[in-house]
Amino acid sequence: MAAFTTRPELRGTLGAVSATHWLASTAGMSLLEAGHTAFDAAVAAGFVLQIVEPHLNGPGGEVPIIVTPKGERPIVISGQGPSPARATLEHFRKLGLDLVPGTGLLPACVPGAFGAWLTVLRDHGTAELEDVLLPAIHYAENGHPIVPRISNTIGTMRQLFETHWPSSAELYLPNGEVPQAGKLFRNPQVAALYRSILDEARPAPNREARIEAALAYWYEGPVAERIGNYCETEAVWDVSGTAHKGLMTADDLHGWRPGIEAPLSVDYGEYEVFKCGPWSQGPVLLQALNILSFTGIAKCDPLGADFVHLVAEATKLAMADRDSWYGDDADVPMTALLGSAYAEQRAALISDTASGTIQPGQPDGRTPILPPHRAFGTISQAGLGGGEPTVAKDTAPPTGADGEPALSGSGAQRGDTVQVSAVDRWGNMISATPSGGWFQSSPVIPGLGFSLTTRGQMFWLEEGLASSMRPGVRPRTTLTPTTVFRNGTPYLALGTPGGDQQDQWQLQFLLRRIHGGLNIQQAIDAPAFHTDHLPSSFWPREVGLASLAIEPGFGEDVLNTLKHRGHDARFTDPWAEGRLSVVGREMDGADQIVLAGANPRGMQGYAVAR
């Protein structure tokens, strides 16, 4: 295939950082240049991302992280907070809801990002708390040039902010106006919060104690109290068309710390691929790789119709298992799901034509239970004024160009995600996929300057499902970083925004890297695709059976061939699929070379290496 590329694959020896915003990448590199590790670099970049991409993540969000210390196996740090103790099916039934709203306070879970980033810093970093927070404080206090997508998103939310969410209007509509793209935008509330945390932590006797003091300030101190008080006293408008108080209390945050877990992995030839557990959708990629190993994927043209067809069909099968079996406290038959015999059975279901049904498997002979299937365009959506619902007019799945937030019929938006990956001179690697706390999904908490995660919308309100609403458990998140070993040593750390598409785009990247021989940047730039043949993880949770969205770079012949095979295929906008951020390493004798690439889609992601 012709290896088109927009940028070079970056190579260096000191280290590399790749993130979805250039300011985050350069902030991370500043830590590497100061002699710190990839872990310190990622933490600093993560805090900057909260400031410069607040429509895609924030301090009140979450982040799963895969940490790979030099010479060790990967470790998962789960920055996905659980549902509140009051989040029960009975509570939502009393409210007359059959779906968890995608906005407001009802879907809020414990904000885990702060705890996860500080756990990485404490356990694996070398930098001081002040070192990793000061870059974010700088941009929050002094401003950052706001990118057009943030300005546009604020513009679409203006009516909602002014009508229903005054605390958001105060911050995001300075002087009553939508901030202009390219001009400086500030968040003095977050800057003041982080300075207060530093003041609280500074007297502690050592680095670890200072980090612990900061964690206590957040989860047992003023931050938890402010969050709990706001949720218990303020009724906030959401997409149901009604104002609801939140379920979160300060007690839900008290004592919470991120889980530290072993990842799941599968072997794929000389590679071993690591993902988070079934509280995430991470095992989908592992299952899809297993299924594809029983097909002819290795011989396919990575820009051809056969490649797209096989990857889409394997993804459909893996996603059907996700929605039947994955859940935080569910009895997940993970050993069977990742077994070779099961993968071979699943691969046998792939034919030359597109599947039009959702087909979960029966691992260990168990009977799957699927959530409801609702076609796109059939869900009623409440208007901004909270009046009569209106039916969405679009019957095709939304494409969400550039992975950006998709506007619902209610005028409320869901956010997306960011990514940071890093590698250092010693061979430490990290991949993290922060998300949640989107300013377009929940109002700003007065005095804190950030919104709460709405990740609870991923729970189902039907009983008996693997991801049914339950108190104190993690929602089955879409966030899914990846780490890859080659011949037993760390090789790649990667991830992308994109909700249900995250593992789809990472799978395509890996296959093109492994079988197509493309370098990192070429594999990122290659035309991508996704299917919505799955119940969406986001409100209003609709399904696009046999859907297939492909970038125009594939060409008309590929599109027509896929249609002939039964796919409901259509072109997206150009450069609409994915925002991958990737770092890697390879050995030149006894010396290490670091590699990096970033996605040109969205015109924000950049990698830095030296």
WOQUI-V522888 format. One line per field, one symbol per residue. phi: phi as a letter, one per 30 degrees, with the letter a starting at -180 (. if undefined). psi: psi as a letter, one per 20 degrees, with the letter a starting at -180 (. if undefined). burial: b if it has 16 or more other ideal C-beta (glycine too) atoms within 10 Angstrom, else e. A space follows every 10 residues. Layout:
phi->???
psi->???
burial->???
//
This chain:
phi->.dcdbcbddd babdlbbbbd bddddddddd ddddjccedd dddddddded dcbddbaaec cbadbccbde ibddbccdcc dddddcdced dddddiccbd edbicdddce dcdeddddde dddbcbdded ddcddddedd dcjbdddedd edddddcedd dddbbdddde dcbdhibded ejddbbbddd eddddddddd dedddaeddd ddddddddcb cedddddddd ddccccdbdd ibdbddcdbd dddeidbddc bddcabdbid cbccbddddc cededddddd dddcbcedcd ddccdddddd dddddedddd dedcbdldcd ddddeddcdd dddddddddd cdcddcbcbd cbdhidcdbc ddcbdeiccd bddddidddc ddddcceddh eiidecdddd idccdbbbbb babbddjdba bbbdaiiddd cadddeicib cdecdddddc ccdicdcdeb dibdddddda dbbbcbhibe bbbaladkhd cedddddded ddddcdidde dddddeebaa ccdadedcec icbceidacb ddedjddded dddddjddca dddehccjbd bbbabbccic ccccbaabdd djhbdbcbba
psi->qpnqqhrqpq qahgrqpprj phhgghgghh hghjjrrhgg ghgghghhhh gimiiirrhj broqpopnqp jrqqpponko qrqrhjnqhg ghghikqiqp qirbihjprp oigghgghgg gghirirqgh gihhgghghh giqqopqhhg ghghghiggg ghghmhhhhg gimpkjqpqp pirppqnhgh ghghhhgggh hhiqirghhh ghhgghhghi bhgggggggg hihppppaii jqpqqriprh hhhpipqqqo rqrqqqpncj qppprrajir jgighggggg ghijakhhjq pijrhggggg gghhggghhh hgihhqqgkr npmhgghjqg gghhghhiip aiqppjqpnq ampkjqpqoq rqopqpjipq pqrhjkbqqq pphpiqqphm pjjrppprii iqqqacrrqp qqqahijqqq pqnqarkpii iqqpopihjr rqqkiiiiqq jqqjqhkqpq qkqpqnqipm rqqpqpkjqp gqprrqrjci ighghhgggg hhgghijqrg hghghqqrrq qkmqpqiqpk lrpnpjqopq qiihqhgggh ghghjjpmqq paqqliorlq ppqrqrpnci qppqqqqqpi pikhpqqpq.
burial->eeeebeeebb bbeebbbbbb bbbbbbbbbb bbeeebbbbb bbbbbbbbbb bbbbbbbbbb bbbbbbbbbe eeebbbbbbb bbbbeebebe bbeeeebebb bbbbbbbbbb bbbbbbbbbb bbebbebbbe bbbbbbbbbb bebbebbebb bebbeebbeb beebbebbbe bbbeeeebbe eeeebbbebb bbbbbebbeb beeeeebeeb bebbbebbbe bbbbebbbeb beebebbbbb bbebebbbbb ebbeebebbe eebbbbebee bbbbbbbbbb bbbbbbbbbb bbbbbebeeb ebbbbbbbbb bbbbbbbbbb bbbbbbbbeb ebbbebbbbe ebbebbbeeb eeebbeebeb bebeeeebee beeeebbebe bbeeeeeeee ebeeeebbbb bbbbbbbbbb bbbbbbbbbb bbbbbebbbb bbbbbbbbbb bbbbbbebbb bbbbbbbbbb beeebbbbbb eebbbbbbbb bbbbbbeeeb bbbbbbbbbb bbbbbbbbbb bbbbbbebbb bbbbbbbbbb bbbbbbbbbb bbbbbbbbbb bebbeeebbe bbeebbbbbe bbeebbbbbb bbbbbeeeee ebebbbbbbb bbebbbbbbe
//
